[in-house]
């Protein structure tokens, strides 16, 4: 953080640390994520989950806002996507039982309160009685049950995350009881993830209860939303409509911000000086609760040799990657948890930058003369492409030649993430509310273990940490897991990135969240 925004980001981090890391979260952090111990009940909490209780006024109500997105969605069904860009949109169309504040605290949304049994195997939820789906149907307990049955179905990409739910039953229209197969410290935070959205199937599509309704989707161009006039929070949303424009090119986005065509958009560190010179724009920085990494296919030679993976880690100067790919706005990592998590352990000293040691390990593994690998980079994600190019240059200095291929995003999801057909790839994993959600992908049998990483001790530690509510025990287990990942390097952990958002001066109450969502409900234009 060598740029002008460094101090603002530092202040933001301190604020988040005070509110989040004390609870174990950050950027969808909470203990790595959720903001408070995920097994704590929320009895008596207000059913209004809004963080901004300002009453509507003439200066707040109305108007049209344009938000720029770097990548298109891969659909608008929150239960059937793994793309982070999709949740930016669907969070405004659909809602979850539990929501999260910018500080990572779990708060009521479609559920007004919840109470666990003594053994924490049963959780009783009270539901709102005034939430309507976009077709006018009032949400009830049976709707929620059907929604979770859909999440748990075989064709659901997140089915494994809900496998511990043994039963869900309704006690009348507005009370719901979840029965778990075993105690689960991550249960509440799972309900706040955007893919846990409550949906209603209609004519082969799904609709939600969110503050906005879908008007039109033009692939690769824009998504138009309109205010839900039947939304249960009085006076919300403030905006009449919103357009989410897909603008993958950073230069084009900056031009749109300069002209006032776009109200909100993420910018790069290189663009910050230009934006700071424009009186009608302001900037907002925040540490992301995310992890950028270069995944390695641990099931494919020569990456199935830990010495080769360690050599790759030793040969990469992570600070150079951060400076070159994100203009210095990032914190180097040694393992798969961001610093905003209260469970974070600094493991950078496990395999520090050391070219000579990298060459020695390669020779020991039988690759003294070098080796060739393919690095697959997702199209449209400049940060990952730039990082990959820098890594390729650095690895060439130890005899590792990388052939770079740029892969269309849909193909990346299908062939690399789901199909696991790759050598190396650079990607980031968005913020989660609990460390288990970050780290459970390393379970040997996880559908999200696209690293093909296998370690029985890590498996056991992950399973144990998921069921205990003892914070000290969880800290010990997650420390062991992070240390092991740093040593065995199933992926090259690069950085926790820091985001910069440019906003038109009229935009008010826009906030960043510890999970990959945007909340337009509370945003208004000062007119």
C-alpha positions in Angstrom: 0.0 0.0 0.0 2.2 2.7 -1.3 -0.5 4.8 -2.9 -2.5 7.8 -1.9 -5.4 5.7 -0.7 -3.3 3.7 1.7 -4.2 5.7 4.7 -7.9 5.6 3.9 -7.7 1.8 3.5 -5.8 1.5 6.7 -8.5 3.5 8.6 -11.1 1.3 7.0 -9.3 -1.8 8.1 -9.0 -0.5 11.6 -12.7 0.1 11.6 -13.5 -3.3 10.3 -11.0 -4.9 12.6 -12.6 -3.3 15.6 -16.0 -4.5 14.6 -15.2 -7.7 12.8 -12.0 -9.3 13.9 -13.1 -9.1 17.4 -16.0 -11.2 16.2 -13.8 -13.2 13.9 -14.8 -11.8 10.6 -14.0 -9.5 7.9 -15.2 -8.9 4.5 -17.5 -11.7 4.7 -15.3 -12.3 7.2 -16.5 -13.3 10.4 -14.4 -15.4 12.2 -13.3 -15.4 8.8 -16.6 -14.3 8.3 -19.9 -13.8 9.9 -19.2 -11.2 12.5 -20.1 -13.1 15.6 -19.8 -16.6 16.9 -22.0 -18.4 14.3 -23.8 -20.5 17.0 -24.9 -17.5 19.0 -28.7 -17.1 18.9 -30.3 -13.8 17.9 -33.4 -13.7 20.1 -35.3 -10.6 20.3 -33.4 -9.0 17.4 -35.2 -6.5 15.3 -36.6 -7.8 12.1 -35.4 -4.7 10.2 -32.0 -5.7 9.0 -31.3 -2.3 7.4 -28.1 -0.6 8.6 -29.4 2.8 7.6 -32.6 3.8 9.2 -32.9 7.2 7.7 -36.5 8.1 6.9 -37.3 8.7 3.3 -37.3 12.3 2.1 -37.7 14.2 -1.1 -34.0 14.3 -1.6 -33.6 10.5 -1.0 -36.5 9.0 -3.0 -36.5 8.4 -6.6 -33.9 8.5 -9.4 -32.1 6.0 -11.6 -28.6 4.7 -10.7 -26.1 3.0 -13.0 -23.6 0.5 -11.4 -20.8 -0.9 -13.5 -19.9 -4.6 -13.3 -16.6 -5.9 -14.8 -18.2 -9.3 -15.8 -21.5 -10.6 -16.9 -23.6 -13.0 -14.8 -23.8 -16.7 -15.6 -27.5 -16.7 -15.0 -29.9 -15.0 -12.5 -30.7 -18.0 -10.3 -28.8 -17.6 -7.1 -29.1 -21.2 -6.2 -27.6 -22.4 -9.5 -24.5 -20.3 -9.8 -20.9 -20.2 -8.6 -20.0 -16.9 -10.2 -19.4 -14.0 -7.9 -20.6 -11.5 -10.4 -24.1 -13.1 -10.3 -24.5 -12.4 -6.6 -23.9 -8.7 -7.1 -27.2 -8.7 -9.0 -29.3 -11.4 -7.3 -28.7 -10.0 -3.8 -31.1 -7.2 -4.8 -33.7 -9.5 -6.3 -33.7 -12.2 -3.7 -33.2 -12.4 0.1 -31.9 -14.9 2.7 -33.2 -15.8 6.1 -30.3 -14.1 7.7 -28.4 -11.1 6.4 -25.0 -9.6 7.1 -24.0 -6.0 7.9 -20.9 -4.3 6.5 -19.2 -5.1 9.8 -19.9 -8.8 9.3 -22.6 -9.1 11.9 -25.4 -11.6 11.3 -28.8 -10.0 11.5 -32.4 -10.9 10.7 -33.8 -10.6 7.2 -36.6 -13.0 6.1 -36.3 -14.6 9.6 -37.0 -12.2 12.5 -35.3 -14.4 15.2 -33.9 -17.8 15.8 -33.3 -20.0 18.8 -31.2 -23.2 19.1 -32.0 -26.3 21.2 -29.6 -27.1 24.1 -27.6 -29.5 22.0 -27.7 -27.1 19.0 -29.2 -29.8 16.7 -32.6 -28.0 16.3 -32.9 -24.4 15.3 -36.3 -22.7 15.4 -36.8 -19.7 13.1 -39.6 -17.1 13.2 -40.4 -15.8 9.8 -41.7 -12.4 8.5 -45.4 -12.4 7.8 -45.2 -9.5 5.3 -42.6 -10.5 2.8 -44.1 -10.9 -0.7 -42.5 -12.6 -3.7 -42.5 -10.5 -6.8 -45.8 -12.1 -8.1 -47.6 -11.0 -4.9 -47.5 -14.3 -3.1 -46.8 -13.9 0.6 -43.9 -16.0 1.7 -44.6 -18.8 4.2 -42.7 -21.6 5.9 -43.6 -24.1 3.1 -42.0 -21.8 0.6 -38.8 -21.7 2.6 -38.8 -25.5 2.9 -39.2 -25.9 -0.9 -36.4 -23.5 -1.4 -34.0 -25.4 0.8 -35.1 -28.7 -0.8 -34.0 -27.2 -4.1 -30.7 -26.1 -2.6 -30.1 -29.7 -1.4 -31.1 -31.3 -4.7 -28.6 -33.4 -6.7 -28.3 -30.8 -9.4 -27.5 -28.0 -6.9 -23.9 -26.8 -7.1 -24.0 -26.1 -3.4 -25.8 -29.3 -2.3 -22.8 -30.4 -0.1 -23.1 -27.3 2.0 -26.6 -28.3 3.2 -26.0 -32.0 3.6 -26.0 -31.7 7.4 -29.6 -30.6 7.4 -31.5 -33.7 8.3 -35.0 -32.3 8.3 -37.0 -29.1 7.9 -40.6 -28.8 9.2 -43.1 -26.0 9.5 -45.0 -25.1 12.6 -47.7 -23.0 11.0 -47.1 -20.4 8.3 -44.4 -18.5 10.0 -42.3 -20.8 12.1 -39.7 -23.2 10.8 -37.6 -25.8 12.5 -34.3 -27.1 11.1 -32.9 -30.4 12.4 -29.2 -30.9 11.9 -27.6 -34.3 11.7 -24.7 -33.0 13.8 -23.8 -29.8 15.6 -22.6 -27.3 13.0 -20.7 -24.1 14.0 -21.2 -22.7 10.5 -24.9 -23.2 10.1 -26.1 -19.6 10.7 -23.4 -18.1 8.5 -24.4 -20.5 5.7 -27.9 -19.1 5.8 -26.5 -15.6 5.1 -24.6 -16.6 1.9 -26.3 -15.2 -1.2 -26.9 -18.6 -2.7 -29.0 -19.5 0.3 -31.6 -17.1 -1.1 -35.3 -18.0 -0.7 -36.7 -18.5 -4.2 -40.2 -19.3 -5.7 -40.3 -21.2 -8.9 -42.6 -19.7 -11.5 -42.9 -20.7 -15.2 -39.5 -22.4 -15.3 -37.8 -19.4 -13.6 -37.3 -18.2 -10.1 -38.4 -15.0 -8.3 -37.6 -13.5 -5.0 -38.8 -11.1 -2.3 -36.0 -8.5 -2.8 -36.3 -4.7 -3.0 -35.9 -4.7 -6.7 -37.6 -6.7 -9.6 -35.9 -7.8 -12.8 -37.1 -5.8 -15.8 -34.6 -6.9 -18.6 -31.4 -8.7 -19.1 -29.3 -8.1 -22.2 -26.3 -10.5 -22.0 -22.9 -8.8 -22.1 -24.7 -5.4 -22.0 -26.8 -4.6 -18.9 -29.4 -5.8 -16.4 -32.3 -3.5 -15.6 -34.0 -3.5 -12.2 -37.1 -1.6 -11.0 -38.2 -0.7 -7.5 -40.4 -3.4 -5.8 -43.4 -1.3 -4.7 -44.6 -4.0 -2.4 -41.3 -4.3 -0.4 -41.9 -4.7 3.3 -39.5 -2.1 4.5 -41.4 1.2 4.3 -39.8 3.7 2.0 -37.3 1.3 0.7 -35.7 1.1 -1.7 -35.1 4.7 -2.4 -34.2 4.3 -6.0 -36.9 4.0 -8.7 -34.6 1.9 -10.9 -31.1 0.7 -11.3 -29.1 -0.5 -14.3 -26.1 -2.8 -13.9 -23.9 -2.3 -16.9 -21.3 -4.8 -17.9 -18.1 -2.9 -18.7 -15.1 -5.2 -18.7 -12.7 -2.6 -19.9 -11.2 -0.4 -17.2 -10.5 2.5 -19.6 -14.1 2.5 -20.9 -15.4 2.4 -17.3 -13.3 5.4 -16.3 -14.6 7.3 -19.3 -18.2 6.5 -18.2 -17.4 7.7 -14.7 -15.9 10.9 -16.0 -19.0 11.6 -18.1 -21.4 10.8 -15.3 -23.0 8.0 -17.3 -22.0 5.6 -14.5 -22.6 6.4 -10.8 -20.6 3.6 -9.2 -17.7 1.5 -10.4 -14.5 -0.2 -9.2 -11.3 1.4 -10.4 -7.7 0.3 -10.4 -4.9 1.9 -8.4 -3.4 3.3 -11.6 -6.7 5.2 -12.2 -6.9 6.7 -8.7 -4.9 9.9 -9.4 -7.2 10.7 -12.4 -10.3 10.1 -10.4 -9.0 12.3 -7.5 -8.8 15.2 -9.9 -12.5 15.0 -10.8 -14.6 17.1 -8.5 -17.8 15.2 -9.2 -16.3 11.9 -8.1 -15.3 10.5 -4.7 -13.6 7.3 -3.8 -14.1 4.6 -1.2 -11.6 2.0 -0.2 -12.0 -1.2 1.7 -10.0 -4.3 2.5 -11.5 -7.3 0.7 -12.3 -10.5 2.6 -11.0 -12.5 -0.3 -8.0 -14.6 -1.3 -6.3 -14.5 -4.7 -4.3 -17.6 -5.5 -2.8 -19.6 -8.3 -4.4 -23.0 -8.0 -2.4 -26.1 -8.9 -3.8 -29.4 -10.0 -2.3 -31.7 -7.3 -3.5 -34.8 -9.2 -1.4 -34.0 -12.3 2.3 -34.6 -12.8 4.6 -32.9 -11.9 2.4 -30.9 -9.6 1.6 -34.1 -7.6 5.1 -33.7 -6.2 5.0 -31.4 -3.2 8.6 -30.3 -3.9 7.6 -28.9 -7.3 4.7 -27.0 -5.7 7.1 -25.7 -3.0 9.6 -24.6 -5.6 6.9 -22.6 -7.4 6.0 -20.9 -4.1 9.7 -20.1 -3.4 10.2 -18.7 -6.9 7.4 -16.1 -6.8 7.9 -12.7 -5.3 4.4 -12.0 -4.1 4.9 -8.3 -3.4 6.1 -7.9 -7.0 2.8 -9.6 -8.1 0.8 -7.2 -5.9 2.6 -4.2 -7.2 2.3 -5.2 -10.8 -1.2 -6.6 -10.8 -3.1 -4.5 -8.3 -0.8 -1.4 -8.0 0.3 -2.3 -4.5 -3.2 -2.5 -3.1 -3.1 -5.9 -1.4 -1.6 -7.9 1.5 0.6 -10.9 0.7 -0.6 -14.3 2.0 0.9 -17.6 2.8 -2.3 -19.6 3.2 -6.0 -19.5 2.5 -7.5 -17.0 5.0 -7.5 -13.2 4.7 -6.1 -11.0 7.5 -9.6 -9.7 8.4 -10.4 -13.1 9.8 -9.9 -13.5 13.5 -8.6 -17.0 12.8 -5.9 -15.7 10.4 -2.4 -17.0 11.0 0.5 -15.3 9.2 2.4 -18.1 7.4 4.5 -16.0 5.0 7.7 -17.2 6.6 7.0 -20.8 5.7 8.2 -20.5 2.1 9.6 -17.1 1.7 10.9 -15.9 -1.7 14.1 -17.8 -2.4 15.1 -18.5 -6.0 18.2 -20.6 -5.2 16.1 -22.9 -2.9 13.5 -23.2 -5.6 16.1 -24.4 -8.1 17.4 -26.9 -5.5 14.0 -28.4 -4.9 13.3 -28.7 -8.7 16.6 -30.5 -9.1 15.8 -32.8 -6.2 12.4 -33.6 -7.8 14.1 -34.5 -11.1 13.6 -31.2 -13.0 17.0 -29.6 -13.0 16.6 -28.9 -16.7 13.2 -27.3 -16.2 9.6 -28.2 -17.0 6.6 -26.9 -18.9 3.1 -26.2 -17.7 0.0 -24.5 -18.9 -1.4 -21.5 -17.1 -5.2 -21.0 -17.8 -6.4 -17.5 -17.0 -10.1 -16.3 -17.0 -11.0 -13.9 -19.7 -12.2 -10.5 -18.5 -10.5 -10.7 -15.2 -7.5 -8.4 -15.7 -6.2 -8.7 -12.2 -5.8 -12.4 -12.6 -4.4 -12.1 -16.1 -1.9 -9.5 -15.0 -0.9 -11.6 -12.0 -0.5 -14.7 -14.2 1.8 -12.9 -16.6 4.0 -11.7 -13.8 4.2 -15.2 -12.3 5.1 -16.7 -15.6 8.0 -14.3 -15.9 9.2 -15.1 -12.4 9.0 -18.8 -12.9 10.9 -18.7 -16.1 13.9 -17.6 -14.0 14.0 -21.1 -12.3 13.4 -23.0 -15.5 9.6 -23.4 -15.4 8.1 -22.4 -18.7 4.4 -21.5 -18.6 2.2 -21.5 -21.7 -0.5 -19.0 -21.0 -4.0 -19.5 -22.4 -6.9 -17.1 -21.9 -10.2 -19.0 -21.2 -13.7 -17.7 -21.7 -15.4 -17.4 -18.3 -18.1 -20.0 -18.9 -15.5 -22.4 -20.2 -13.3 -21.7 -17.1 -16.2 -22.6 -14.8 -17.1 -25.8 -16.7 -13.7 -27.2 -17.6 -11.3 -25.9 -14.9 -13.4 -25.3 -11.8 -15.9 -28.1 -12.3 -14.0 -30.4 -14.7 -10.6 -29.9 -13.0 -8.9 -30.1 -16.4 -6.0 -27.8 -16.0 -2.4 -27.4 -14.7 -2.4 -23.9 -13.1 -5.0 -21.1 -12.9 -5.2 -17.8 -11.2 -8.5 -16.8 -9.5 -9.8 -15.3 -6.3 -12.2 -16.7 -3.8 -14.7 -14.2 -2.4 -15.3 -13.4 1.2 -17.1 -15.8 3.4 -18.6 -15.5 6.9 -16.9 -18.4 8.6 -13.4 -19.9 8.1 -14.9 -23.2 7.4 -16.5 -21.8 4.3 -13.1 -20.6 3.1 -11.3 -23.8 3.9 -13.8 -26.6 3.5 -12.9 -26.8 -0.2 -9.7 -28.6 0.9 -11.7 -31.6 2.1 -10.6 -34.5 0.0 -14.2 -35.3 -1.2 -15.4 -31.7 -1.6 -17.0 -30.9 -4.9 -15.2 -27.5 -4.7 -11.7 -29.1 -4.2 -10.6 -28.3 -7.7 -7.0 -28.5 -6.5 -7.5 -32.3 -6.1 -5.7 -31.9 -2.7 -5.8 -34.9 -0.3 -4.7 -34.8 3.3 -6.4 -37.0 5.9 -5.2 -34.9 8.8 -6.6 -31.7 7.2 -9.8 -33.5 6.6 -10.1 -34.5 10.2 -9.3 -31.0 11.4 -11.9 -29.4 9.1 -14.6 -31.8 10.2 -13.8 -31.2 13.9 -13.7 -27.4 13.5 -17.1 -27.4 11.8 -18.9 -28.9 14.7 -17.3 -27.4 17.8 -18.5 -24.0 19.2 -15.4 -23.8 21.3 -13.5 -20.8 19.9 -10.2 -21.7 21.3 -10.4 -25.2 19.9 -11.4 -23.8 16.5 -8.4 -21.4 16.6 -6.1 -24.4 17.2 -7.6 -26.4 14.4 -7.6 -23.6 11.8 -4.1 -22.7 12.8 -3.0 -26.2 12.0 -4.9 -26.2 8.7 -3.4 -22.9 7.6 0.1 -24.0 8.5 -0.3 -27.3 6.6 -1.6 -25.6 3.5 1.4 -23.2 3.6 3.8 -26.1 3.8 2.1 -28.4 1.2 1.1 -25.6 -1.2 -2.0 -27.0 -2.9 -2.2 -23.5 -4.3 0.2 -20.5 -4.5 -1.5 -18.0 -2.1 -0.9 -14.5 -3.5 -2.8 -11.8 -1.7 -5.9 -10.5 0.0 -6.9 -7.7 -2.4 -8.1 -4.2 -1.5 -10.8 -2.6 -3.6 -11.3 1.0 -4.7 -14.7 2.2 -5.7 -15.4 5.5 -7.5 -18.7 7.1 -6.9 -20.6 10.0 -8.3 -20.8 12.8 -5.6 -24.6 12.3 -5.5 -24.4 8.7 -4.4 -25.2 8.3 -0.7 -25.1 5.3 1.7 -23.2 2.9 -0.5 -21.4 0.4 1.6 -19.0 -2.5 1.1 -19.7 -5.9 2.6 -17.6 -8.8 3.8 -19.2 -11.1 1.2 -19.5 -10.6 -2.5 -22.7 -8.6 -2.7 -23.9 -5.1 -3.3 -26.9 -3.6 -1.5 -28.8 -1.0 -3.5 -31.8 -1.0 -1.1 -30.2 1.7 1.1 -28.5 3.7 -1.6 -30.0 7.0 -2.7 -29.0 9.9 -5.0 -28.7 13.3 -3.4 -30.8 15.3 -5.9 
